[in-house]
């Protein structure tokens, strides 16, 4: 009897794999999974390390630097301070990190599915605060996708333990920036993506398209950007045709002083400025 039962067990077919949802529903579920972590923590502190090459392929030390950022998420206002020789600090500078703008991208907790602005926004413009995420989006099995209007999924392939999606914008290609996604095939957590961005040549009206390859990590259960590799296109051949950003020492403090986000108060707080 034991032999018969064992033979029957060995000959039983393996359970069928759960089929993937339709490509549109899959993309909707990936977006919903990412946004289930929204809004970001109230405050984000991190170091951004920017490395650029000259047009001859040598390190461009003038435009390669490390900067410490203290950011308030609700309006993306930030205090920035350059780091020199690991211990010295530069002057206090007001920042508003953003993708697709004439400044460094970020923050690491940015909503990567957010459309780019219709036109470049000056640093003085306060972005609309993010809405609270629905609690119902925290579990993949409960997500219902009504429709996907911004992108069309071109291909879906399995690469090891990840799904690789290539996607095309169905409208506003300058605003809907995503082109490829890699996600965990079980949890749908975002692991890597390719997105468009822009290089603005300061002092001119010249703007060049950039392709960003963005690598994701996780901190305290939240997805965060850890690395960006940018390649400038549209025939650009000057310094900075490739650029790399590393986001390190990321933390989510419970509070930061209000004066960090008011540049008018910087001069009065040089003595107690953060390092």
N, C-alpha and C positions, 0 to 999 in steps of 0.2 A: 504493500500500500504506500509506504514511504517513497519508493522509487517511482511509482505512478504519479503521485502528487508532485514530486520534484520535476518530473518530466513535463507535466502539464504546466507548472509554473514557468519553466524555462521556455516553453513554446508559446506562452501568452504574449500577445503583441504589447509593445511599450505604449504607455499612455500618449495620446496625441498632444503635440505642443499647442499651446493656446495661440490661436491665430492673431496676427496683428490687426488693429482696427484699420479702417480705410485711411489712406495717407492724410486726408484733410483732418480727420478726427485725431489721428496720431499727432499731428502738428499742434492741434488745439490742446491736446492733453499735455504736451511738452510745455507749451506756453503757460497753461494753467498750473502745472507743477512748479515752474519757475516763479510764477507770481504768487503762489501760495506762501512764499517767504516774504512777501511784501506786507507793509512798508518796511524799509530798512531800519536798523537801530537808530535811535535819536542822534547819536554821535558816532563818528568813525574817525579813528586816528590811524595813519599809515605813512610809510615812506615810499616815495616813487623814485626809482632810479632810471634815468633816461640816458640812453647811449645811441649816438648817431655817428655815421661815417661820412667822410668827405667824398666828393665825386671821384676821387682816385682810390677809394677803398681804405683810407687810413682813419683811425679814430679821430673824431672831431671833438676835441676837448672843450672848445668854446661852447658847444651846444650839448655837451654831455654833462649831466649833473645829477645830484641827489637832493631831494627836497622832502622835508617832513610836513605833513598836512594834518590839520585838526579841522574836521568838517562837521557842520550841523546839517542833518539830512533834510529837515523840513523845507529849507530854502537853498540848500547846497552852498551856503556861504561857508568860507573856509579861511583859516589863517595858515599861511605858508611861510616856510623858512628854509633857505638853502643850507645844506650841510657841506662843510669844507673840511677835508682831512679828518673826517669822522668825528671830530670834537668841536670844531669851530662852527658857529652859526652865522648866517647872513641876516639881513634886515627883515623885519616883519612885513609881509605882503598879503594883501587881501586877494583871495582866489575864489573862483567858482568853477571847479573842474567839470568838464562836460565833453562828451563825444561829439564829433562833427562840428567843432568850434575852433576858433583861432587861439587855442590854449591846450594845455596838456589834457589828455582824456582821463576819465574817472567819474566818480570814485569807484573803488573796487566793488561796491554794493550797487552800482548803477542798474537801472532797469534796461537790460539789453534788448528787450522787445519794444521799447519806446521809440516811436518815429522821430527822426531828426526834425529840427525846426524848419519851418518853411524858408526862412532866411537866417543868416548868422545873427546871433543874439549878443549884444554887448554885455560885459560882465555886470553891469548895473541892473539888468533885467532879472527879476526874481521869478524863477519857474513855478508853475502851479504845484502845490504840495501833492504827494501821492495819496490816493484814496486808501482807506483801510482794506486789507484783503479779506475776502469772505472765508469764514472758518470751514465752509464746505469744500474748499479746494485743497485741503491738506491731505486727502486720501484719493489716490488715483482711481480707485474703483467707483467713486461717487461722482466723477467728473462727467458732465454732459456737454458736448460741443455742439452749439447751435449752428455755427457756420464759420468759415475762415475767409475773410474778405481781403486781407492784405497780401497773402502769399499763395502760390500754388506749388505743391510738392511735385518735383520732377522725378526724383528717384529715391528709393529707400533700400539700403543694403545693410547686411549684418557683417560687422567686423569684430570678431572675437566676442567680447561681452558688451559691445556697443552697437547702437544703430546709427547709421550715417545717412542723413537726409540732405539732398540738394534741393533748394527751394528758389523760386522765382517770384519777384513782386508782381502782383496783378495790377497795381496802380502806384503812382508816385515812387518810382525807383530811387530817387534821391533821398526820400524820406524813409522808405521801408528798406533798411540797410542789410538785412541778413541774407546770406547766400548759401551757407552750409552749416549744419548742426551735427554734433556727435553727442549722443546721450546714452546713459546706462540703459540697456535694453530691459532691465527688470524694474527699475525705479523711475526711469525717464529723467533723472537728474542730468542737467547740462554739464558736459565735460569739456567741450571745445566748440568754437564756432568761427566762421569766416564772415566778416561784415565789411561794408564799404565805409569809408570816412573821407575826410578832405584835408588837404594841406593848403593853408592860406599863406601867401607870401606877404609879409607885413610891409606896409608902405606902397603896395601896388594893388591892382584889382585881380591879380592872377590867382587862380584856384585850380588845384590839381586833385584828381581822384586818388585815393589811397585804399589799399586792401589791408585790412587788419585780420591777422589770425590770433584769436584770443583764447588763452588757456584758462580753465576754471579750477578752483579749489573749493574747499569747504572750511568754514570756521563757525563753531558753535551752532552747527546744523544749518548754516546759511551758505548759499553759493557766493563765492567772491572771485573776482578777476585776480589772477596771479601774474600773468605774463601776456604781453602784446608784442607781436612782430608786425611791423608795418612796411609795406612796399609801395612807393609812389609811382603812379602810372601817368598816362596822358602825355608821354614824351618828355617828362621832367628828367633832367640829367644833372642837376646841381647837387650841392651838399645836402645830405639828409634824404637821399633817395631810398635809403632803408633806415629804419629807426626801431629801437627796442625799448619797451617799458617793463620794469619789474615792480610789482606792488608787494611790499614786504612789511613786516612788523605791524600787521593789521590788528586793531583792537577796537572794542566797542565800550568805551567808558560810560558810566551812568550819567555823568554830567561834565560840562566844561564851562568856564567863566563866560558870561555874556560878552565881555569886551573883546574876546577873540574874534567876534563876528561884526565888529564895528571899527573900521579902519581909522575913524576919527580919534579913537582912544589909544591907538598903538603907541604914540610918542610918550604918553603919560605912563605907560606900563613896560618900558624897556627893562627896568630893573627886575620885574617879576615875569618876564616873557618866558614861555616854555622853551626847552632845549631838546 
